[in-house]
Amino acid sequence: MRIDLHVHSSASDGTDPPAEVMRRAGQAGLDVVALTDHDTLAGHAEAARALPPGLALVAGMELSGRLPGHSVHLLAYGTDPADPDLAAECAAIVEGRRSRARRMVERLRDLGVAVTWPQVEALAGGGVVGRPHVARAMVAAGAITEPAQAFTPEWIGPGGRAYVSRYALDPVRAIGLVSAAGGVAVLAHPGAVSRGWKIPEETIAHLAAAGLAGLEVFHPDHDIEERSRLGALAAELDLVPTGGSDDHGSLTGHRIGAETCPPESYERLMALRSDA
């Protein structure tokens, strides 16, 4: 089985609609795909309607958390979309993302970048607004030549001239919310230095004690050495080692299926859900 448990669509900061993501997942030869948009399940209905034969869809999302000075992302699988507490927190996070993006646009304009809020809204297309939408607007304005250049101290990277922080959950609380909603939580890309830091092993152990179910080991930003380290840590802490492409459409080169989750890890993770 080929299983990709980390994929984004235009319901958040991916470039392709959920139906197109499912079509590409089928073309990539996947048997299972998890749609994990940021802080929302909004793309799942469209994705489910568009599933090609032989492809199974896992309901998921990438939930925003924060530790002092750093963001922490949790992949939540199998949560009840009607759970009121998790839904309320997701709504607060999404509104925080929107407010943050507006303030970033204001700061960029003060720096002479000709971006507008309606332009960023149009790029988001009704989905959850994120920094990649601001970055794409900056490309359109001619301030940078590719979106990746926006995520630096010069622009909207952490500590950058136009950077604005936003509301996010304490990871322990996020794990509790996911569990209470019937799902399981996996720590996303914990060793991706391109995101500014590696999550310390003692922090991961603390989250494991709080009910974390898995650790994303197989990710495009993890080299062989990092995968070996994280795999050993997952075994030590009895966490499920998972994986996925973290595909964002054209922003990441349409890499769906480039990284996969071992079938035994997928089965183990699904068995941990409260409704399993």
C-alpha positions as CSV (number, residue, x, y, z in Angstrom):
1,M,0.0,0.0,0.0
2,R,1.1,3.6,-0.8
3,I,-0.1,6.0,1.9
4,D,0.4,9.8,2.1
5,L,-0.8,11.2,5.3
6,H,0.1,14.9,4.8
7,V,-1.5,16.8,1.9
8,H,-2.9,20.3,1.5
9,S,-5.5,21.8,-0.8
10,S,-6.8,25.3,-1.6
11,A,-9.1,24.9,1.5
12,S,-6.0,26.3,3.2
13,D,-2.6,27.2,1.6
14,G,-2.3,24.6,-1.1
15,T,-2.8,25.8,-4.7
16,D,-5.2,23.1,-6.0
17,P,-8.9,22.4,-5.1
18,P,-9.6,19.3,-3.1
19,A,-11.0,17.5,-6.1
20,E,-7.8,18.1,-8.1
21,V,-5.7,16.9,-5.2
22,M,-7.6,13.7,-5.1
23,R,-7.2,13.3,-8.9
24,R,-3.4,13.7,-8.5
25,A,-3.3,11.3,-5.6
26,G,-4.9,8.7,-7.8
27,Q,-2.4,9.4,-10.6
28,A,0.4,9.1,-8.1
29,G,-0.7,5.5,-7.4
30,L,-1.7,6.2,-3.8
31,D,-4.0,3.8,-2.0
32,V,-4.7,6.1,1.0
33,V,-4.4,9.9,1.3
34,A,-5.1,12.2,4.2
35,L,-6.2,15.8,3.4
36,T,-4.7,17.8,6.2
37,D,-5.4,21.5,5.5
38,H,-4.5,24.0,8.2
39,D,-7.0,24.2,11.0
40,T,-10.0,23.2,8.9
41,L,-11.9,20.2,7.6
42,A,-13.7,22.3,5.0
43,G,-12.2,20.5,1.9
44,H,-13.2,17.0,2.9
45,A,-16.7,17.0,1.4
46,E,-15.4,18.0,-2.0
47,A,-12.5,15.5,-1.7
48,A,-14.8,12.7,-0.8
49,R,-17.0,13.3,-3.8
50,A,-14.0,13.3,-6.1
51,L,-12.3,10.1,-4.9
52,P,-11.1,8.0,-7.8
53,P,-11.7,4.2,-7.6
54,G,-9.3,2.5,-5.2
55,L,-8.3,5.6,-3.2
56,A,-9.3,5.9,0.4
57,L,-9.5,9.3,2.1
58,V,-8.5,9.9,5.7
59,A,-10.1,12.9,7.4
60,G,-7.4,15.1,8.8
61,M,-6.1,18.6,9.4
62,E,-2.9,20.3,10.5
63,L,-3.6,22.0,13.8
64,S,-1.7,25.1,14.8
65,G,0.1,25.0,18.1
66,R,2.8,27.2,19.7
67,L,5.6,27.0,22.2
68,P,7.5,30.0,23.4
69,G,9.0,31.6,20.3
70,H,8.1,28.7,17.9
71,S,5.2,27.2,16.1
72,V,4.3,23.5,16.5
73,H,2.0,21.7,14.1
74,L,0.0,18.6,14.9
75,L,-1.6,16.4,12.3
76,A,-5.0,15.4,13.6
77,Y,-6.7,12.4,12.1
78,G,-10.2,11.0,12.6
79,T,-11.7,13.9,14.7
80,D,-15.5,14.4,14.9
81,P,-16.2,17.5,12.8
82,A,-19.2,18.2,15.1
83,D,-17.1,18.4,18.2
84,P,-17.9,21.8,19.6
85,D,-14.6,22.5,21.5
86,L,-12.3,21.6,18.7
87,A,-14.5,23.5,16.2
88,A,-14.5,26.6,18.4
89,E,-10.7,26.6,18.7
90,C,-10.3,26.0,14.9
91,A,-12.5,29.0,14.3
92,A,-10.4,31.1,16.6
93,I,-7.2,30.0,14.9
94,V,-8.6,30.7,11.4
95,E,-9.7,34.2,12.5
96,G,-6.3,34.8,14.0
97,R,-4.7,33.8,10.7
98,R,-6.9,36.2,8.8
99,S,-6.1,39.1,11.2
100,R,-2.4,38.3,11.0
101,A,-2.4,38.3,7.2
102,R,-4.1,41.7,7.1
103,R,-1.5,43.2,9.5
104,M,1.3,41.7,7.4
105,V,-0.2,43.4,4.3
106,E,-0.2,46.7,6.2
107,R,3.4,46.3,7.2
108,L,4.5,45.3,3.7
109,R,2.8,48.3,2.2
110,D,4.7,50.5,4.8
111,L,7.8,48.9,3.4
112,G,6.8,49.9,-0.2
113,V,5.4,46.5,-1.4
114,A,2.3,47.1,-3.5
115,V,0.2,44.3,-2.1
116,T,-3.5,44.7,-1.1
117,W,-5.7,42.8,1.2
118,P,-8.3,42.1,-1.5
119,Q,-5.5,40.5,-3.6
120,V,-4.5,38.2,-0.7
121,E,-8.2,37.3,-0.2
122,A,-8.6,36.5,-3.8
123,L,-5.6,34.2,-3.7
124,A,-7.0,32.4,-0.7
125,G,-10.2,31.8,-2.7
126,G,-12.4,31.5,0.4
127,G,-10.0,29.0,2.1
128,V,-8.0,29.5,5.3
129,V,-5.7,32.5,4.8
130,G,-2.0,31.8,5.4
131,R,1.4,33.3,4.8
132,P,1.8,31.5,1.4
133,H,-1.0,33.7,0.1
134,V,0.8,36.8,1.2
135,A,4.0,35.4,-0.4
136,R,2.2,34.8,-3.7
137,A,0.8,38.4,-3.6
138,M,4.4,39.6,-3.1
139,V,5.5,37.7,-6.2
140,A,2.7,39.3,-8.2
141,A,3.8,42.7,-6.9
142,G,7.3,42.1,-8.1
143,A,8.9,42.4,-4.6
144,I,10.3,38.8,-4.9
145,T,10.6,36.3,-7.7
146,E,9.3,33.2,-5.9
147,P,7.2,32.6,-2.7
148,A,10.0,31.0,-0.8
149,Q,11.9,34.3,-0.7
150,A,9.1,35.8,1.5
151,F,9.9,33.5,4.4
152,T,13.0,35.3,5.5
153,P,13.8,37.9,8.2
154,E,13.7,40.5,5.4
155,W,10.0,39.9,4.9
156,I,7.5,37.6,6.6
157,G,9.7,34.9,8.2
158,P,9.8,34.7,12.0
159,G,11.3,37.9,13.3
160,G,11.0,39.5,9.9
161,R,10.3,43.1,9.1
162,A,6.7,42.3,8.2
163,Y,6.2,39.3,10.4
164,V,3.2,39.2,12.8
165,S,2.5,36.4,15.3
166,R,-0.9,34.9,15.7
167,Y,-3.2,32.9,18.0
168,A,-2.3,29.2,18.3
169,L,-2.9,26.4,20.8
170,D,-0.7,25.1,23.5
171,P,0.3,21.7,22.0
172,V,-0.8,19.8,25.1
173,R,-4.2,21.4,25.0
174,A,-4.4,20.6,21.3
175,I,-3.6,17.0,21.9
176,G,-6.4,16.8,24.5
177,L,-8.9,18.5,22.1
178,V,-8.0,16.0,19.3
179,S,-8.4,13.0,21.7
180,A,-11.7,14.3,23.1
181,A,-13.0,14.7,19.5
182,G,-12.2,11.0,18.9
183,G,-9.0,11.5,16.9
184,V,-5.3,10.9,17.2
185,A,-2.5,13.5,17.0
186,V,0.9,13.2,15.2
187,L,3.7,15.8,15.6
188,A,4.4,17.2,12.1
189,H,7.9,17.6,10.6
190,P,9.6,17.8,14.0
191,G,13.1,17.8,12.5
192,A,12.7,20.3,9.7
193,V,15.4,22.9,10.3
194,S,14.1,24.8,7.3
195,R,11.3,25.9,9.6
196,G,13.6,27.5,12.0
197,W,14.2,24.9,14.6
198,K,14.1,21.2,15.5
199,I,11.6,20.4,18.2
200,P,13.7,19.2,21.2
201,E,13.5,15.6,22.2
202,E,12.5,16.5,25.8
203,T,9.6,18.4,24.3
204,I,8.5,15.5,22.2
205,A,8.7,13.2,25.3
206,H,6.5,15.7,27.2
207,L,3.9,15.6,24.3
208,A,4.1,11.8,24.2
209,A,3.2,11.7,27.9
210,A,0.3,14.1,27.2
211,G,-1.2,11.6,24.7
212,L,0.6,12.3,21.4
213,A,0.1,9.2,19.2
214,G,2.7,9.6,16.5
215,L,5.8,11.3,15.1
216,E,6.1,12.3,11.4
217,V,9.4,10.7,10.5
218,F,9.2,10.5,6.7
219,H,9.0,14.1,5.4
220,P,10.7,15.9,2.5
221,D,12.5,18.2,5.0
222,H,14.1,15.2,6.9
223,D,17.3,13.8,5.6
224,I,18.4,10.2,6.2
225,E,20.2,11.0,9.4
226,E,17.2,12.9,10.8
227,R,14.8,10.0,9.9
228,S,17.1,7.6,11.7
229,R,17.1,9.8,14.8
230,L,13.4,10.4,14.8
231,G,12.6,6.7,14.1
232,A,14.7,5.7,17.1
233,L,13.0,8.4,19.2
234,A,9.5,7.2,18.1
235,A,10.4,3.6,19.1
236,E,11.7,4.8,22.5
237,L,8.6,6.8,23.2
238,D,6.2,4.2,21.7
239,L,5.0,6.7,19.1
240,V,3.8,5.7,15.6
241,P,6.3,6.7,12.9
242,T,4.3,8.2,10.1
243,G,5.0,10.1,6.9
244,G,3.7,12.2,4.1
245,S,4.7,14.6,1.3
246,D,3.4,17.8,2.8
247,D,2.3,18.6,-0.7
248,H,1.0,22.2,-1.4
249,G,0.5,21.9,-5.1
250,S,2.6,24.2,-7.3
251,L,4.2,25.7,-4.2
252,T,6.0,22.5,-3.5
253,G,6.3,21.1,-7.0
254,H,3.3,18.9,-7.0
255,R,5.1,16.2,-4.9
256,I,2.1,14.3,-3.6
257,G,3.1,10.7,-2.9
258,A,6.8,11.7,-2.8
259,E,6.9,10.5,0.9
260,T,4.7,7.8,2.3
261,C,3.7,6.2,5.6
262,P,4.6,2.5,6.2
263,P,1.4,0.4,6.0
264,E,1.9,-1.0,9.5
265,S,2.2,2.5,10.9
266,Y,-1.0,3.5,9.2
267,E,-2.9,0.5,10.6
268,R,-1.5,1.1,14.1
269,L,-2.4,4.8,13.9
270,M,-6.0,4.1,12.7
271,A,-6.5,1.5,15.5
272,L,-5.7,4.2,18.1
273,R,-8.8,6.3,17.2
274,S,-11.5,6.2,19.8
275,D,-14.0,5.0,17.1
276,A,-11.7,2.2,15.8
